[in-house]
Each structure stands twice: as C-alpha cells, then as structure tokens.
Amino acid sequence: MDGGLVSPLLQIHRPKPISSESDDESEAEDESEVDESEVDESDSDEWDSDDWDSDELDSDESNSEKLIGRECQFCLKVGDHFSQTCSYRYHVPKNAIVGKRCVVVCNLCGCLFRDSCCGVCGQSDGFAILMNCLHCRKIGEHLIFTCPSREGKSYLDPYTGSVVSI
C-alpha cells in the first residue's frame, strides 16, 4: 500500500486501522515517520538551492492566471471558475443572466426557456447548455431549428412543441 500517497504534491491522510499487534506496527510507524521526515528535508533542500529559475515559476503562474481570467460562457463570471465547472450547467437560478452562446433547458419537460421560465410548463428550474447546431456544426451561434442553412424548411418549435414552417 502506498500509505495514501497519490502524488508527490498531494497526500491523502487516512486513519490507521486498529490491530492487536501494536508493537510490530509501532516500530514500523516509527520507521515510516523517519522516512517521511527525510523526504520532507530533501524537498526543502531542493527549494533552498539556487538552481531553480524564478522566471520559469512566474511564467507558470501567468499561464494559470490567463486560464482563470477568462469569462465563463454560462454565468459570465470572470476569473471565478472554468466554463466546464460552472454550476449553471446543472441548475440556473431564477432570473439569472446566462451568456449569449447559451440557452436554458427546462429540467421538467426539456423545452427551452423564454425569459426566466419554461415556455411550455412555466417552471423556473433549468440548466444551461451551449448552443450547438447539428446541421452546420457551429457551436455557440444557433440551434438546429434556427440554422440559416435550413431556410424554407419546417421545424419543431422547442418553446411550444408545434411544427412551424419558415
């Protein structure tokens, strides 16, 4: 067993199991504590050395700041989180503003929202999705029923569920 060590940077602390062989385990624990302290000292020695370059560290931080400094496509918050981890992908609060590349889908019936509630059932419980056209393969511009390349063809209106011809 690796003792909860997942990576050199992330250690998970797990409670130790209770056993009757306390003498053998206490000796093993003492040895493991010594080994861990030696590892900690070696890590501190590496940081004390003058070999590392501070410019390299600064560039890594600026790259992460550039990623975090982007605007979320769903909730429009800047620097708070990535779009992939936005809570609006699972639940959009009532009267919340979503990005222009998104639409809100009702959790109850699956229809699209009009204003702050569902166009069919009137519920305000929904989640945000990026607009994705399966016809022309454009993401964030329009949905398949509003695709400009489908002019003159009928489609199913997601707000009312009725067939509409253009």
C-alpha positions as CSV (number, residue, x, y, z in Angstrom):
1,M,0.0,0.0,0.0
2,D,1.3,3.5,-0.7
3,G,0.1,4.9,2.6
4,G,-2.3,7.3,0.9
5,L,0.3,9.0,-1.2
6,V,-1.3,9.8,-4.5
7,S,1.4,12.0,-6.0
8,P,4.4,13.9,-4.6
9,L,2.3,17.0,-4.3
10,L,-1.0,15.6,-2.9
11,Q,-1.1,13.4,0.1
12,I,-4.4,11.9,1.4
13,H,-4.4,11.2,5.2
14,R,-6.3,8.1,6.1
15,P,-7.0,6.8,9.6
16,K,-4.8,3.9,10.7
17,P,-6.5,0.6,11.3
18,I,-6.7,-0.7,14.8
19,S,-4.9,-4.0,15.3
20,S,-3.7,-6.2,18.1
21,E,-0.1,-6.3,17.0
22,S,0.7,-2.8,18.3
23,D,4.5,-3.5,19.0
24,D,5.3,-4.5,15.4
25,E,3.3,-1.7,13.9
26,S,4.6,1.0,16.3
27,E,8.2,0.1,15.1
28,A,7.0,0.2,11.5
29,E,5.3,3.5,12.1
30,D,8.5,5.0,13.7
31,E,10.5,3.9,10.7
32,S,7.9,5.4,8.3
33,E,7.9,8.7,10.2
34,V,11.7,8.9,9.9
35,D,11.4,8.2,6.2
36,E,8.8,10.9,5.8
37,S,10.9,13.4,7.7
38,E,13.9,12.6,5.5
39,V,11.7,13.1,2.4
40,D,10.5,16.5,3.8
41,E,14.1,17.6,4.4
42,S,15.2,16.6,0.9
43,D,12.3,18.6,-0.5
44,S,13.3,21.7,1.5
45,D,16.9,21.2,0.3
46,E,15.8,21.4,-3.3
47,W,13.9,24.7,-2.7
48,D,16.9,26.1,-0.8
49,S,19.2,25.5,-3.8
50,D,20.0,28.3,-6.2
51,D,19.4,26.0,-9.2
52,W,15.8,26.9,-9.9
53,D,14.8,29.8,-12.1
54,S,12.3,32.3,-10.7
55,D,11.3,33.4,-14.3
56,E,10.2,29.9,-15.0
57,L,7.9,29.9,-11.9
58,D,6.5,33.3,-12.9
59,S,5.6,32.1,-16.4
60,D,3.7,29.1,-15.0
61,E,1.7,31.4,-12.7
62,S,0.9,33.8,-15.5
63,N,-0.4,30.9,-17.7
64,S,-2.7,29.7,-14.9
65,E,-3.9,33.3,-14.4
66,K,-4.7,33.6,-18.2
67,L,-6.8,30.5,-18.0
68,I,-8.6,31.5,-14.8
69,G,-9.0,35.1,-16.1
70,R,-11.4,34.1,-18.8
71,E,-15.1,34.7,-18.7
72,C,-17.4,31.8,-18.0
73,Q,-19.6,31.1,-21.1
74,F,-22.6,30.1,-18.9
75,C,-22.7,32.6,-15.9
76,L,-20.4,35.3,-17.3
77,K,-18.2,35.5,-14.2
78,V,-14.6,36.4,-14.8
79,G,-11.8,34.5,-13.1
80,D,-14.1,32.6,-10.7
81,H,-14.0,29.2,-12.4
82,F,-13.7,27.5,-15.8
83,S,-16.8,27.1,-18.0
84,Q,-16.6,23.3,-17.7
85,T,-17.1,23.5,-13.9
86,C,-19.9,26.1,-13.9
87,S,-22.9,25.3,-11.6
88,Y,-25.3,26.7,-14.3
89,R,-24.7,23.5,-16.3
90,Y,-26.8,21.8,-13.7
91,H,-29.0,24.5,-12.2
92,V,-29.7,28.1,-13.3
93,P,-31.1,30.3,-10.6
94,K,-34.4,32.1,-11.3
95,N,-33.9,35.4,-13.2
96,A,-30.2,34.7,-13.7
97,I,-28.4,36.0,-16.8
98,V,-26.7,33.5,-19.0
99,G,-24.2,34.0,-21.8
100,K,-25.3,34.8,-25.3
101,R,-23.9,31.5,-26.5
102,C,-26.2,29.5,-24.2
103,V,-29.8,28.6,-23.8
104,V,-31.6,27.3,-20.7
105,V,-33.4,24.0,-20.9
106,C,-36.2,23.0,-18.5
107,N,-35.4,20.2,-16.1
108,L,-39.0,19.1,-16.0
109,C,-40.1,18.9,-19.7
110,G,-36.9,19.6,-21.7
111,C,-38.2,22.6,-23.6
112,L,-36.3,25.9,-23.8
113,F,-36.8,28.8,-21.5
114,R,-38.5,32.1,-22.6
115,D,-37.3,34.9,-20.3
116,S,-36.9,33.4,-16.8
117,C,-39.2,30.4,-17.1
118,C,-40.0,27.4,-19.4
119,G,-42.0,28.3,-22.5
120,V,-44.3,25.3,-22.0
121,C,-44.8,24.4,-18.4
122,G,-43.8,27.7,-16.8
123,Q,-41.3,26.2,-14.3
124,S,-38.2,28.1,-13.5
125,D,-35.9,25.0,-12.8
126,G,-33.5,24.6,-15.7
127,F,-29.9,24.1,-16.8
128,A,-27.7,25.9,-19.3
129,I,-26.3,24.4,-22.5
130,L,-24.1,25.8,-25.2
131,M,-26.0,26.3,-28.5
132,N,-24.9,23.5,-30.8
133,C,-26.2,23.2,-34.4
134,L,-26.1,19.6,-35.6
135,H,-26.8,20.7,-39.2
136,C,-23.9,23.1,-39.9
137,R,-21.8,22.0,-36.8
138,K,-21.4,25.6,-35.4
139,I,-21.1,25.9,-31.6
140,G,-22.4,28.9,-29.7
141,E,-24.2,30.6,-32.6
142,H,-27.6,29.0,-33.0
143,L,-29.5,25.7,-32.6
144,I,-30.6,23.4,-35.4
145,F,-34.1,24.8,-35.7
146,T,-32.8,28.3,-36.3
147,C,-30.0,27.3,-38.7
148,P,-29.7,29.8,-41.6
149,S,-28.9,26.9,-44.0
150,R,-32.3,25.4,-43.3
151,E,-34.4,28.3,-44.6
152,G,-37.8,27.3,-46.0
153,K,-38.0,24.1,-44.1
154,S,-40.3,23.4,-41.2
155,Y,-39.1,22.6,-37.7
156,L,-40.5,21.7,-34.3
157,D,-40.6,24.8,-32.1
158,P,-38.9,23.8,-28.8
159,Y,-40.9,26.5,-26.9
160,T,-44.4,25.3,-27.8
161,G,-43.8,21.8,-29.3
162,S,-45.7,22.7,-32.5
163,V,-44.5,22.4,-36.1
164,V,-43.6,25.7,-37.7
165,S,-42.7,26.4,-41.3
166,I,-40.4,29.2,-42.2
